[in-house]
Amino acid sequence: MNFPQTTRRDFLSWTSHGLGSAALASLMLADGSASSAVTKPQAGDPWPHFEAPAKRVIHICACGGVSQVDSFDYKPTLEKFHGKKYSGIDSADVFFGQIGLLRQSDWAFKQRGESGLWISDLFPHLAEVADELTVIKSMFAETSNHTPATFQENTGFRLNGFPVTGAWLSYGMGAETDSLPAYVVIPDQRGVPAGGSINWSNGFLPAQHQGVVIRSQGNPIDDLFPEREIPSETELASRQLLNNLNRQHLQHHGPEDALSARIRSYELAARMQLAVPEVTNLDGETAATHDLYGTNQEATQDFGRSCLLARRLLEQGVRFVQLFSGGAFGSPRINWDGHENMVQNHGREAGRIDKPITGLLRDLRQRGLLEDTLVLFTSEFGRTPFTQSASDVLGAGRDHNQYGFCVWMAGAGLKPGLAYGASDDIGWKAVEDRVHWHDFHATVLHLLGINHQRLTFYHNGIERRLTNVHGEILRPILAAGA
């Protein structure tokens, strides 16, 4: 078939003008005739900028601040000086201004796998797949306040209003499927993270790139299906009426982002009514798979279902899946914010996710998906190497620490079993090969074939990008050719 030359904007506007044109677009998409117009990115400089190993991402966000000195950053100095005072820290640099006693980890560290990565017994299952991990031990952030730190983790900026990483990838990479969103969010069943839905916002990007929440238990998506059965004739008449009203509005007012995005969302929702029940139904998975993810155990059921759903979403063409471990703040804490008692807090939270994440990595590997999938594990900041209480180290907690913490990556294009960067002797500040969130984001985009300086969107007189005007690719962690 030969089609006249037209811009992507014209084509998308045309497809929103009627059920017939939308149906034709769907048929064209199915046979490949219109795939370049509909499924490719809307960015002015289309992806990929170069050949790259990764095609999709799973991003696990541990909300509240995972302690690096209790997980991936072994510090023998803390064992030597456990319970001692430390005078080399200014109280002005501490979130609550309280400098307690140096405190060793509550979990024993061991070198794991052939790589010898140091991982504590906080993550016994993850330790078994240490050779899959690339650990960055020199992260630092610009704030120790949960909400702006979480914003920076996801957008590169401490203020809200900026697009998150998943939205940037939806905008820059397009979708691999027309029946599910490019960017899906699976929240913790216990609550949403600090800042709520801002953490999956499209910001100033077109509205269609916002993350879509799909729950791993209960009703997957609110309002996807009507509360009562509607006769097919009524359903068709309603859609025709809505389509006519939308067409008249567009003819009078021209292309308008909010309405166009809503039209597209309704069209997507119609396709999702078929796709979502299938992809979220985990009953067809084998007993061995459920055991691998821990969905059959009380402690790991919630996050196990989230991880299993994430794998199924990737298989159906979703580009970016974001899982949150931990919810809102307050009392009791249902996240990694271990101020009062590290053993109780981190022990509970790690117990929820350790087996499911390990199962996810193993499942991706055995299915051949880890070769072109990037798995990220991040937290907004770390925790102090000293107690928040100045009087005791027993049963104590740790304060926020923006100056040095750990994240890890796994999968496509990475050197596995590698530790990059280092903190000081007590794990307080990153001192060697320090990594900012801009560097982390630049590296993630690079692994997906995107030059972070070229993925831009013009907003308020500025060519905005995920990495602002900064960002260095962490080339030492990349596999040959990546």
N, C-alpha and C positions, 0 to 999 in steps of 0.2 A: 504494500500500500504506500502511496505517495501523499504526503500532507504538505500544505503550504507552509512556508517559513513563518514562525510566530515566536514571540517572546514567551518565557515561562510565565510571567505575570499575566499576559493576555490569555494564555492557555488555562491557567488556574481560575481566572475570572470567568472564562467561557464555561468551564465545567460546573460552576456554581449556579448557572442560569436555568437549570431544569433537570427533572428526573431523567429525561431522555438523554441529555448530554452527559449526565453523570453515569448513566448506564453504559453509554458508548465508551466513556473514559475507562470504566471498569473493564469492559471487554478488551479495549486496547491494551490496558495494563496486563490483563491475563495472558494475551498472546505476545507481549513484549513490545508492541508498537509504540507505546507511550511511556515506557519505563524511564527513559531519560528525562521526560518532562515532569513526571509525577513523583518518582521515588528518589530522584537525585536531590542534593542539597540546594537550598535557596541562597546560600552565601554567594557574594559576588565573585569569589575566587574559589571555585568548586573543589572539593576534596575528591580523590586524594592528591596531595601535592607531590607525593612520591610513593613508591612501593613500600609497604610496611607490613609487619607480621600480624598485627592485631586488627580484628574486625569488630569486636564488641567488648563490653566492659561489665563486670560486676563490682560494685563499690560497696563495701561494708563499712558503715560509720558507727564507731563505738562512742556513744554520747556520754560526756561527763569527764573524760580525761583518764586514759589508761596509764597506769604507772609503768614507766619504762624500766625502773630499777627493780621491778617485781616481775618482769616478763622477758624482755629481749636485751637488756643492757646490764650485763653482769659487772658488779663493782665490788671486788674483794675488800676495798678500802672501807666500805660500810660495815663489813663483818669485823674488821680490825678495830674500828672506832664506834661500834654500836653502843648507844646510850651516852655518848660523849657530846659535849657542846662543840659547836663549830662557829668560829668567829669571822670567817671570810665572806659573809653574806650581809648585805645591807637590808634591813627590814623594809625599806622603801621598795625593794624589788620583789617582795612577797605579797601575794594577793591580800591576805588578811593581816599582814604585818607581824605575824607571829612566827618566830624561828625556834623550833623545838630542838630535840635531841636527834643526832644522826641515828638512822634506823636501817638495819639490814633487811634484806628481803625475807618475807615469811615463807617463801617457797625456794627450795634448793635449785640451784642452777647446774646444768650439765651441758657438755658439748654433745651435739646431736648429729646423727647421720654421718655420711662420709665427709661432708663439708666441715663438720665441727662447729656449727653455729651454736652459740650460747642461747638456750631457751630454758626457762624455769619450769618447775612442775605445776605452775599455774595453768599451763596449756599442755597437758600430757599427751593428748591426741595430736595436736598440731606439731609437737616435737617429733612425732613419728614421720612427718613429711617435711622435715627441716630442709632437705635437699631441694625442695620445690620453691623455697622462699628466697626473696631478695629483701634484706632488712636494711632500712635506712635509719641509722642510729644518731643522726645529727640534725634532726628537724628543729626549727624554731618558729615561733609565731610572734605577733605584735601585740597581743593582749592576753590577759589571764581571765577575762570575763567570758562566761560560757557563750552567750548569744552572739556577740561580735566575733568571737573566735570560731564558732561554728559557721557563721557566714563566710569568714575568710577561708576556712577549710573547703567550702563548697564553691565559692565564687572568686576567691582571691582578694576580696575587699571586706573590710570590717563593717561597712554600712550595708543596710538592705537596699533593695532596688536593682541589684545587679544579677545577671543571669547565672545560674548554677552550671556546673560542668556538664551535667546531663543535657541541659537545654542547649548549651553551646554545641555539643556533639549532634543533637537532633538537627540543629540549624545547619551545621557545617557538613554533616555526613548523610543526611536524609534517612529514609527508612528502608528496611529490607522486606517489609511486609505492609500490605494495605489493610490488614484486619486487626492489627494491634498497634498501640502507640510505639514510637521510637524510644521513648523514655518512660520507664515504669518505676514507681516507688513502692516498696513494701515496708510499711512502718512496723515498729514494735507493737505487739498487741496491747501492751500496757499503757501506751501513750505516745504522743508525738515529741520530737526533740525541741530544744530551746529555739524559739522563733517560729515554731509551727510550720505551716505550709510554705513560708518564705524560703525554706531550705530546699524546695524543689520548684522555685519560681522561674519563669522565663524572663523576668526583669523587663528590659526594654526590647528584647527580641520579640518577633511575632508570637502571638498568644498560643499558637498551635504547638509550641515547643516546651510548654510547661509540663512537668512530670505528672503522670496519671497514677493515682493511688490504687493499687490492687491488693486486697488483704489475702493473707494465706489461710485464714479461717473465717467461717461465717459468710456473710454476704460479701463477695469480692469487690463489687463497685456499687456505690449508692446510686439509685435511680436509673440503673441500666435497663431494667425491665419494669413495665407498668405493674402497679399493685394488683390490678385485676385484669382478666383477659379481655382484650378488645377485638371485636369482629374485624376480619381482614379488610372488609369494605370501608369501615370507619377509619382504620389505620391508613389505608391508601388515600382516602379523601383528605384526612388531616395532613398528610405529607404533601399532597398536591397544593392544598391551601397555603401551607407554610412556605412552600417553594415559590408560589406565585407572589406572596407578600415579600419574600426576600429579593426576588427578581425585580419587583417594582422599586424597592428601596435602593438597590444597587444602581438601577437606571437613573434614579433621581439624584443620588448622592455620590455615585462613583464608587470605586473600590475602597473599602473601609476595613481596617485590619480586624477589629473586634467582631464585626458581623461575618466577615469572610472566614475567620477562624472558627466562629460558632457554627457556621454552615458545614465546614469541614469536620468539626467535632461531631455534629449530628450524623453526618454520613459515615464517619468512622464508628460511631456508637452503634449504628445499624449493623455494620459488619462484626463489631465486637459481641453483639448478642449471640452470634454463632460461635465465635472463637473463644470468648472468655470461659464459658462453662466447660469447654473441652480442655483448655490449658490449665485451669485451676482444679480440675478433678484429679486428685492424686491417687485415687483408688486403683487405677490400672497399673501402678508401679508394683514391682515385685516385692515380696517380703524382705529379700536381701537388700534391696534399695532402701526400703524404709528403715531397716536396721542400720544401714550405712550412715544415714542422715540423723538417726535418733528420733524419728517421728513417732516411734512406738514407746518412748520413755517420757515420763512426766516432765522431768527437768529440761529436756531438750526438744520437746515436741513443738513448741512455738517456733523457735528459730530453725529447727530442722525442716519444718514445712516451708518456711520462707526460703531457705537455701534450695530445697528441691523445686519449689515453684520458680525460683530464679533460673535454674538450669533449664526447665521446660520452656520458659519465656525466651531464653536465648535460642533454643532449638526452633522456635516458631518465628524467629527473625527480629525480636526486640533488640535494639542496639545497645541500650544502657539500662541496667537494672541496679537500683540502689536499695540496700537493705540497712535499716537502722536497728542497732542494738542499744536499747535504753530509751526512755521516754522523758517526760517532763520532770522538772525539778521541784523540790519541796520535801515534805516528810510524810511517809517514808520515802527514801530515795529509790528510784527504780531505774538507775543508770550506774555509770562507773565513777560517780563523784564521791570517792572514798575519804571523806573528811573525818569521820568518827572512828571507823574500824575497818582497816584494810582487809583483814582476813574474812570478815563477814561480807563486806561489799564486793571485793574483787573475786572472792571465792564463788559467790552466788552468780555473778555476771559471767565469769569465765565458764562456769559449769553449764550455763545455758547455751553457749555458742561454740565451745571448743570442738566437741564431736561433730556438730553439723557442718562447720567450716571445713574440717578435715575431710568429712565425707564428700563435700562439694568438690574439693580439690582432687580427690581420688576419682570421683565419678567423671569429672571433666577430663581427667587424664585418660581413663580407660575408654572413654567415648571418642577420643581424638579431638576434643573441643579445646583443651588447654593450649594447644599449639597456636590457635588464633584468637584466644580469649585472654583478656587482661583482668586479673583479680586484684583489687586494692583493699587494704585494711588500714583505716586511719582513725585518729581521734583528734579532737580540736587542740589539745595540748597534753602534756604529761603531768606528773606529780612530783612534789619535792622529795629529796633524799632524806629529809628530816621530818619529824613529827610536827603536826600542827599544835599539839600540846607541848608546853615547855617543861612539864614535870615528869612525864612517864613515857616509856616506849612500849609498854605492854598493852595490847589491844588498841593501839593508837592508829590514827589516820594520817593522811598526807594532804597538803594543800595543793593548789593549782601551780603549774610550772610551765610557762611559755618559752623558757630559754633553752630547753633541751628535751627531746622526746623521740620516740620511735614510731615508724610506720613500716608496713611491709607490702610488697607486691609479689605477684606470681604470674607465670604464664608467658604469653607471646613476647618474644624479643628481649627477654631478660637473661642475665647470668644467674642461674639458680644457685642456692647455697652460698650466697655472698652477703657479707656485712659491709656497708658503706658508711664512712664518716665515724666520728667518735665524739663522746662528751668528755668532760673532765673526770678526775679520779673518783668523784662522788656522784656523778650523774646529774649534776645541777645545770650546767650549760654546755651546749654544743660548741666544740672548739676546733674540730678538724673536719674540713669539707662541709661546712654548714649549709643546710638546705632550707630555703624559704618555700612557702606554698607556691609562689610563682615558678620556682624551679621544678617543683613536683608536677605542677600542671603542664608546664612546657614539655616535660618528659613524657607524660601520659599522652599528650597530643601527638608528639613525635612518633610514639609507638603505634599510633593509629594512622600514620601517614599524613599528619597535618603539621605544617609550619606554623607555630603559635603566633608568629608575627604577621601572618597573612590571613588568619581567621579573624575577621573584623566585622563590626557593624557600626554604621554612622549614627550617632545619637548625640543630640544637643551640641553639635559643632565639633564632635570628637570621634575619630575612628576608634571605637572601643574594642578591647579584646580581653580574653580571659586572664592573661598575664599582665595587664596594664601596660607599662613600658619597660617591664623587667623580664626575668626568666632566663635561666641557663639550663640547657639539656644536660642531664646527668649521664654523660657518655660512658664513664667507667662501669656503670651497672648494665649496659646494653650488651647483648650477645653480638657476635660477629655478624656484620651485615645489617644490623638493625639501626 
